[in-house]
Amino acid sequence: MTHDASKISPFAPTKLAALPAIEGVRFAACEAGIRYKNRDDLMIAVLDPGTTAAGVLTQSKTCSAPVLWCRESLKTGQARVLVVNAGNANAFTGKRGREAVEATAEFAIKATGCDRSEVYLAATGVIGEPLQAEKFRHLLDGLVKSAEPGAWTRAARAIMTTDTYPKLATRKAKIGTVEVSINGFCKGAGMMAPDMATMLCFLFTDAAVSAAALQQIVSSGANTSFNCMTVDGDTSTSDTCLMFATGAAAKRGQKPIDEAGDPALAAFTQATHELLKELAIMVAKDGEGLSKFVTLRIEGAESDAAARRIGLSVANSPLVKTAIAGEDPNWGRVVMAVGKSGEAADRDSLSIWFGSHVVAERGERAASYHEPTIAAYMKAREIGIRIDVGVGGPGCATIWTCDLTQDYFAINADYRS
């Protein structure tokens, strides 16, 4: 089975977002030959002294060596440099994986003069193959020296694996009377059922915000964005979402914020959460081999957490996903997926809509159900499914996913070989 690697997602933007420079952060990327040829696969972000850091990392029990490194660095909440490589996840690599992380960090420290705890590392790609850090660690000094503020797109491209386009987004918000910028980019297309974040996501802001406040904002934002998105139900070993605040806005009069609950942070928090949702949707819209993007809305559940679990049960069902790919309005598969979630649902009160069309209500096929009408709706590129699980609870959730096509199998059958 072969896959056309040049095939671009039907949802790829015609124009990439233009991200403004953020004072206190510079980027550089290069071709290090880690796995790919004729493309950048090594990226560095250089951060000014005083930058605070926060993040959420995969809950996978087989997480990568870079994830373990970031867990330690996040304890300090300070950052000076981020190094990311694509093509090799440095996961399930044992002692050699730890040595590769140490070697990369050592060269990053020498290049920037920072402390060990101010280094952040991330990697994405093949699992189980030793990462040969000696191939690229000597490049870090040159990358630090050549880093520039406007290289957002190049940095975003350098971390891609099976992605068909770079994913970038930006927001502005006011803290008090001072406007700050929030930029972010991420990668992800397969092995996507995040258990904290997406495979790799990096956010940067010039806001002056403490690491503790930043941590609360990122954690809560991940729960309603990346943790509500799935492509194939598989949680990566490398999930890493980091946010860095350079504090440069303090020079323009922004009062530094220490507490996440500070009312002055409300607009900033909302903007950050919106940016995370935009990036999560971009990932779902670049799901490997997809032909359709699907938005699931779950209502009437016992709690928001229950609604989310029901939604993910539906979104991760191969039978639901292949029905959508085949443009088959098979709402019976949706009923099945709700039932297997383990959450409370009243079979005799369950209602389902495909788009604006009710297909099932009060536990049976809707009296107004008209197969040709629903079949015509299923030909749309974007599909909406709404489910009221019938227990009358306040719980609701929105989940983003995509269909499952022959191309998904082709991509993953070819991935490692």
PyMOL commands that set and color helices and strands:
alter all, ss='L'
color gray80, all
select helices_A, chain A and resi 65-74+94-112+116-118+133-135+137-146+152-158+211-223+226-228+248-252+263-284+304-315+318-325+331-340+371-377+406-414
alter helices_A, ss='H'
color red, helices_A
select strands_A, chain A and resi 25-30+42-47+52-57+81-88+119-126+167-175+178-187+200-205+240-245+293-301+351-354+357-361+364-365+382-388+395-402
alter strands_A, ss='S'
color yellow, strands_A
deselect
rebuild
show_as cartoon
